[in-house]
Structure formats: structure tokens, C-alpha cells
Amino acid sequence: MTRLLGLTWDHPRATDGLYAATAAFRRANPGIDVRWETHPLRGFESTPIEELAARYDLIVLDHPFMGDVASSGCLLDLSADGARLGLDDLRADTVGRSFATYAYGGHWAVPIDAACQIAVYRADRIAALGAVPPRRWREVEALAARGRVAVALKNVHALMTFFTMCSNLGAVPSSRRGLPLVDHAAGQVALARLRALHAWCPDALSWNAIDLHEAMAAPGDLVYCPYVYGYVPYARPAGGRAALAFADIPSADDSGSCRGSTIGGTGLAISRRCAAPDAALRLAAFLVRPDTQLQTGLDGGQPARRSAWRDDRLNAASGDFFRATLATMEAAAIRPRYRGYMTLQNEGGEIVGQHLRGEAAAADVLASLDRLHHHLLAQAEPVHG
């Protein structure tokens, strides 16, 4: 019996579809036993991949680690097994830039889950106001004057929302030496709007994305959130929890453009120390098959294939979660991934948080982010995906 030990994160979005797909794989491959362990969202967002690759054969991970992975060589480069994994087909059918996020001097994971920051709202509460989900920032402001607008700005989520707002303004965070992390004029606008969001939602600095979804689904008066990483399980009522509705992010101007959301999602990677790489590759190929990806969504996951996002059955089962946010997903932007970037991600949210708590001026926040970014980028070898 060949045994594989994998690690994912502990939320139904990450586990329900994956566990069901793994059970199907075991039935088709009785000589391979796959066991999954989980860690919390914070560990998923920050634990160094080198540490995880020393303990697990399979790792469900986030793409900002790719610069560190390329430098350490702790994962298998999957590009050598492109035909076996069907990478060309996967590249053509992966929603947005989810496939490209794992390419960085090699291809270090296959996308099994796709996400970016999208808008979420309570359909019942927004209808009671005679309103509709905003498509422009000025409409967010108008809605906030009538009902409670919410946001999640705890730690990394403050930085990701800042990135999304800057990117929607046309200032995608840069990884080029000699340039600011973001254009400062756009950064000033984004920080001013973050201050407004925090004023409308004083709990924001204590909420991550999951906390935000839970709060909106609970009894209360929260109506709408313009930017949050979407979780499809909340599109379905469960355990007395109301179903949430989802939409494209609002544009920063009057164009209606939903470009620039900071892409997230997860990929499946294989540790270089895996003693059974053939079995691991067989599982990876199974998990990214079109039929498996669709079934993963039907079983509660959030697939990475565009064909699944467009599927009528999946959308009917999820309140149109996928179709309603597809435009934002297709236009999402990739954050920096250079070696050492995770230090910026871990510390940048606190830097933005200092501004929201009134402890630092906007100009000082932008300067602090630039100093940290330039320091880290100076130490990172230039590798391109």
C-alpha cells in the first residue's frame, strides 16, 4: 500500500470537495491511501512552505509563496510532467490567472480552487432598502448612508483590500526594482476609502474573510461588503445561517470596471521529499480533471476550472455564486511573489492597520510599505513566471 500525507486548511470550502474527490480517487486506485490533515487559515496564509514540505507529501498552498519555493527547491517542478497532468488543457480552462499564479521559474502547483476578492451582500436586506448591489464606489457611499456596509481588514486582509483598490484604479502592485509598491496617488485614494470602510464597520480590524461571512449571515443589519475573498459555502443556507449573495466588485470610478481584484485561491503542490511521486502525480491529475473539478464544486468546493464556473448545475446549487462573480475573477490581478515577499504580506497589513487606527499618516504608510518592499526586493533574485 502506497501512503500519501497531505495538508490543507480547515474550512468546508477547502475540505468538503477535496475529501469527496479523494474518496473517489481511492476507489479508483485501491493501492494508494491518501490522508489529509488541516491547519487554520492563518497558518495557510503565513507558514513557510519549506517547513510544510519537510512533513507532508502534498500541500494545498497559496501562490505568494512561489518566490520562496523557486529559491528553496522544496517542491517538485510540475512542468516536467505537463502531459501527464494535462497542463495545456488546464491552462486553457482555468478561470482568470489562477494557472499563472503557480508559475515562477518553474510550475510549482496545479490550481484546484479559484478565488479573488468579490462583493457579498444580503439579498433580503438590500431589497428592503430598495437598493441593488453597487457597481461604482459612489454607489457604495450612497448605500452606506442608508445601511451598514461591512469589510474585513484584519492583518493581511487590510493589505489585500488595499491592493485591490489600487489595482482597480490602475495601479497594480509592482515587483520591479526602483518603482514604488503602488503609485502613491492611487494609494492615497485607496487609503482614504479604507478609512471610510473602517468608519462604517468598526469591527473590520478584528475580522478576516471568514469572520465577515459569518457576521453577514447572522441576524443583524449588515447589508453589503464591497471587497472580500469569497467563500461559496456561504451561498447556501445551513444550520440556521442565511444564504449570502455575491457580485462583482465596484469600480473606483464611473466606468463600472471590476478589474484588479487581488487573486487568491489554492494550488496542490508535491513535496520534493515525497517518497511516492508517481502516486502523488496520479492524484494531482485526477483532482484537476474537468469532471472532478465540477464534482468538487457540487460537493461544496470552489473549483479552478472555468468550465465549472459556467456550469448551470453548479450555479443553480450555489445561488449563482460563480456566474455572478466570473467577470471579477477573470480580471483579477496577481500580487507580488518574489522571494521574501511573505514578510511584506505579513507586516504590510499591520502597517495599513496603523493608519486605520489613526497612528500613522497616509504618506507615512506608503513610505513604510515602499521601504519594506524595496529592502526585500533587493535581496530577491530576479525570477520570472
C-alpha positions in Angstrom: 0.0 0.0 0.0 1.4 3.4 -1.0 0.6 6.1 1.6 0.4 9.9 1.0 0.0 12.5 3.7 -1.4 15.9 2.7 -2.1 19.2 4.3 -5.0 21.6 3.5 -6.8 24.3 5.5 -9.7 23.8 7.8 -12.7 25.3 6.2 -15.5 23.5 4.3 -14.5 25.3 1.1 -11.1 23.6 1.4 -12.2 20.2 2.7 -15.7 19.2 1.6 -15.0 18.9 -2.1 -11.4 17.7 -1.6 -12.3 14.9 0.7 -15.1 13.7 -1.6 -12.7 13.8 -4.6 -10.0 12.0 -2.6 -12.5 9.2 -1.7 -13.4 8.8 -5.4 -9.7 8.6 -6.2 -9.1 5.9 -3.6 -12.0 3.8 -5.0 -10.3 4.0 -8.5 -6.8 3.5 -7.0 -7.2 1.0 -4.1 -3.4 0.6 -3.8 -3.0 4.3 -2.8 -4.1 5.6 0.6 -4.3 9.4 0.9 -4.8 11.1 4.3 -5.3 14.8 4.9 -4.5 16.9 7.9 -5.6 20.6 8.3 -4.3 23.8 9.7 -6.1 27.1 10.3 -6.4 29.9 7.8 -3.7 32.0 9.5 -1.3 29.1 9.1 -2.3 28.7 5.5 -1.5 32.3 4.9 1.9 32.5 6.6 3.6 29.2 7.4 6.8 28.8 5.3 6.3 26.1 2.6 9.8 24.7 3.4 8.6 23.7 6.8 5.5 22.0 5.4 7.4 20.3 2.6 9.6 18.6 5.2 6.5 17.0 6.8 3.9 16.4 4.0 3.8 14.8 0.6 1.0 17.0 -0.7 0.4 20.6 0.2 -2.6 22.8 -0.6 -1.0 26.3 -0.7 -1.3 29.9 -1.7 0.7 31.4 -4.6 2.5 34.3 -2.9 5.0 31.7 -1.6 6.2 30.9 -5.2 9.3 33.0 -5.0 10.4 31.3 -1.8 9.6 27.9 -3.4 11.6 28.6 -6.5 14.5 29.6 -4.4 14.4 26.7 -1.9 13.6 23.9 -4.4 11.4 22.2 -1.8 8.6 21.3 -4.2 8.5 19.3 -7.4 8.6 21.3 -10.6 5.4 20.0 -12.3 6.3 21.4 -15.7 8.3 18.2 -16.4 5.0 16.3 -16.1 2.9 18.6 -18.1 1.5 16.0 -20.5 0.6 13.7 -17.7 -1.1 16.4 -15.7 -2.8 17.9 -18.8 -1.3 21.3 -18.1 -2.1 22.7 -21.5 -5.7 21.9 -21.2 -5.8 23.1 -17.6 -4.1 26.4 -18.6 -6.8 27.0 -21.3 -9.7 26.2 -18.9 -8.5 27.8 -15.6 -10.5 30.8 -14.5 -8.7 34.1 -14.6 -5.0 33.9 -13.9 -5.2 31.1 -11.4 -3.0 28.8 -13.5 -0.3 31.5 -14.0 0.0 32.2 -10.3 1.9 29.0 -9.7 4.4 29.6 -12.5 7.6 31.2 -11.2 10.8 29.9 -12.7 9.0 26.5 -12.8 5.5 25.4 -12.3 5.0 24.5 -8.6 1.4 23.6 -8.1 -1.8 22.9 -10.1 -4.8 25.1 -9.3 -7.6 23.2 -7.6 -9.5 26.2 -6.1 -10.0 29.7 -7.5 -10.9 32.9 -5.6 -10.4 36.6 -5.5 -11.9 39.5 -3.6 -15.6 39.9 -4.6 -18.6 41.7 -3.2 -21.0 40.0 -0.8 -24.5 41.1 0.3 -27.7 40.1 2.0 -30.3 40.0 -0.8 -33.2 40.4 1.7 -31.7 43.4 3.4 -30.6 45.2 0.3 -34.0 44.6 -1.2 -35.7 46.1 1.9 -33.7 49.3 1.2 -35.0 49.3 -2.4 -31.3 49.1 -3.4 -29.1 46.9 -5.6 -25.5 45.9 -5.2 -23.3 48.9 -6.1 -21.3 48.9 -9.3 -19.3 52.0 -8.5 -17.6 53.5 -5.5 -20.0 56.4 -5.3 -22.9 53.9 -5.1 -21.1 52.2 -2.2 -21.0 55.6 -0.4 -24.7 56.1 -1.1 -25.6 52.7 0.2 -23.5 53.3 3.4 -25.7 56.3 4.1 -28.7 54.0 4.2 -27.5 50.7 5.6 -24.5 49.1 7.2 -21.6 48.4 4.8 -19.0 45.9 6.2 -15.5 44.9 5.4 -12.8 42.5 6.7 -9.4 44.3 7.5 -7.7 42.0 10.0 -3.9 41.6 9.3 -3.3 40.5 5.7 -6.9 41.4 4.6 -6.2 45.1 5.1 -3.3 44.8 2.7 -5.2 42.7 0.2 -8.1 45.1 0.1 -5.6 48.0 -0.3 -4.1 46.1 -3.3 -7.5 45.5 -4.8 -8.5 49.1 -4.6 -5.2 50.3 -6.0 -5.3 47.8 -8.9 -8.9 48.8 -9.7 -7.5 52.4 -10.0 -4.9 51.1 -12.5 -2.0 50.8 -10.0 -1.3 47.1 -9.8 1.4 46.4 -7.1 4.8 46.3 -8.8 7.7 43.9 -8.3 10.1 45.9 -10.4 13.2 47.4 -8.7 13.2 51.2 -8.5 9.4 51.6 -8.6 7.1 52.2 -5.6 5.0 49.3 -4.5 1.9 51.2 -5.7 1.5 54.5 -7.4 1.2 57.0 -4.5 -1.7 59.0 -5.9 -3.7 55.8 -6.2 -2.5 54.7 -2.8 -3.8 57.9 -1.2 -7.2 57.4 -2.7 -7.3 53.7 -1.6 -6.3 54.6 1.9 -9.0 57.3 2.1 -11.6 54.8 1.1 -10.3 52.2 3.5 -10.7 54.8 6.2 -14.3 55.3 5.1 -14.9 51.5 5.2 -13.4 51.3 8.7 -15.6 54.1 9.9 -18.7 52.3 8.5 -17.6 49.0 10.1 -15.6 49.5 13.3 -15.3 45.7 13.7 -13.3 45.4 10.5 -9.8 45.3 12.0 -10.8 42.2 14.0 -12.4 40.3 11.1 -10.9 38.1 8.5 -12.8 36.9 5.4 -14.5 34.0 7.3 -15.5 36.3 10.2 -17.1 38.7 7.7 -19.1 36.0 6.0 -20.3 34.7 9.4 -21.3 38.2 10.6 -23.2 38.9 7.4 -25.1 35.6 7.5 -26.0 36.1 11.2 -29.0 38.1 12.5 -28.2 41.8 12.4 -28.1 44.8 10.0 -25.1 44.2 7.8 -26.1 44.8 4.2 -23.1 44.7 1.9 -19.3 44.3 1.6 -17.5 45.5 -1.5 -14.3 43.5 -1.1 -13.7 40.1 0.5 -12.4 36.7 -0.5 -15.5 34.8 -1.5 -16.5 31.5 0.1 -19.1 29.5 -1.8 -20.4 27.5 1.2 -22.0 30.8 2.4 -24.1 31.0 -0.7 -26.2 28.1 0.7 -28.3 28.3 3.9 -27.0 25.9 6.6 -27.7 25.4 10.3 -30.0 28.3 10.6 -27.5 30.5 8.8 -28.9 32.7 6.0 -27.6 32.3 2.4 -25.5 35.2 1.2 -25.4 36.6 -2.4 -22.3 37.6 -4.3 -21.5 40.1 -7.0 -18.6 41.7 -8.9 -16.6 44.4 -7.1 -17.5 48.0 -7.6 -15.3 50.2 -9.8 -13.3 53.0 -8.3 -14.6 55.4 -11.0 -17.8 55.6 -13.1 -16.5 53.0 -15.7 -18.1 50.0 -14.0 -14.9 48.1 -14.4 -14.3 45.2 -11.9 -10.7 44.8 -12.8 -7.8 44.4 -10.4 -9.2 42.2 -7.6 -6.3 40.5 -5.7 -6.4 36.9 -6.8 -6.3 34.1 -4.2 -7.3 30.5 -4.5 -5.2 27.4 -3.8 -3.0 25.0 -5.7 -1.9 21.4 -5.0 1.9 21.0 -4.7 4.0 17.9 -4.2 7.0 17.9 -1.9 10.4 17.1 -3.4 10.9 14.7 -0.5 7.7 12.7 -1.3 8.7 9.1 -1.4 5.9 8.2 -3.9 5.9 11.0 -6.5 4.2 8.7 -9.1 1.1 8.2 -6.8 1.1 11.9 -5.9 1.1 12.9 -9.6 -1.7 10.5 -10.3 -3.8 12.2 -7.6 -3.0 15.7 -8.9 -4.0 14.7 -12.4 -7.3 13.3 -11.0 -8.1 16.4 -9.0 -7.7 18.8 -11.9 -9.8 16.7 -14.4 -12.8 18.6 -15.7 -15.3 16.1 -14.3 -13.5 16.0 -10.9 -13.4 19.8 -10.7 -17.1 20.1 -11.4 -18.0 17.4 -8.8 -15.7 19.2 -6.3 -17.9 22.2 -6.7 -21.1 20.2 -6.4 -19.7 18.7 -3.2 -19.1 22.2 -1.7 -15.7 23.2 -3.0 -14.7 26.2 -5.2 -13.1 24.8 -8.4 -10.5 26.4 -10.5 -11.8 25.4 -14.0 -13.7 28.0 -16.0 -16.0 25.3 -17.4 -17.1 24.5 -13.8 -17.7 28.2 -13.0 -20.0 28.4 -16.1 -21.8 25.1 -15.3 -25.6 25.5 -14.9 -25.9 22.8 -12.3 -23.2 24.2 -10.1 -24.6 27.7 -10.3 -28.1 26.5 -9.5 -26.7 24.8 -6.4 -24.8 27.9 -5.3 -27.2 30.8 -5.8 -25.2 31.8 -9.0 -22.1 32.4 -6.9 -19.8 31.5 -9.8 -21.6 33.2 -12.7 -22.3 36.4 -10.6 -18.6 36.9 -9.9 -16.9 35.5 -13.0 -16.1 38.9 -14.5 -14.2 39.9 -11.4 -12.4 36.6 -11.3 -11.4 36.8 -15.0 -10.0 40.4 -14.5 -8.2 39.7 -11.2 -4.6 40.7 -10.6 -1.6 38.8 -9.2 0.1 40.3 -6.2 4.0 40.2 -5.9 5.6 36.7 -5.5 9.3 37.4 -5.2 11.5 35.6 -2.7 10.9 37.2 0.7 7.6 38.8 -0.3 5.7 37.0 2.5 7.4 39.3 5.0 5.7 42.2 3.3 2.4 40.4 3.3 2.7 39.5 7.0 3.8 43.0 8.1 2.0 45.2 5.5 -1.5 44.6 6.9 -0.3 45.9 10.3 1.2 49.0 8.6 -2.1 49.7 6.9 -3.9 49.0 10.2 -1.8 51.6 12.0 -3.2 54.2 9.6 -6.8 53.0 10.1 -6.3 53.3 13.9 -5.1 56.9 13.4 -1.5 56.0 14.4 0.2 56.9 11.0 -0.5 59.3 8.2 -1.2 58.1 4.7 2.1 59.3 3.3 4.0 57.6 6.1 2.1 54.3 5.4 3.0 54.4 1.7 6.7 55.3 2.6 6.8 52.4 5.1 5.4 49.9 2.6 7.9 51.1 0.0 10.9 50.8 2.4 10.0 47.3 3.3 9.2 46.3 -0.3 12.5 47.7 -1.6 14.5 46.1 1.1 13.0 42.7 0.4 13.1 43.1 -3.4 16.8 44.0 -3.2 17.6 40.6 -1.7 15.4 38.6 -4.1 16.9 37.1 -7.2 15.0 38.1 -10.4 12.9 35.1 -11.4 10.0 35.4 -13.8 7.0 33.1 -14.2 
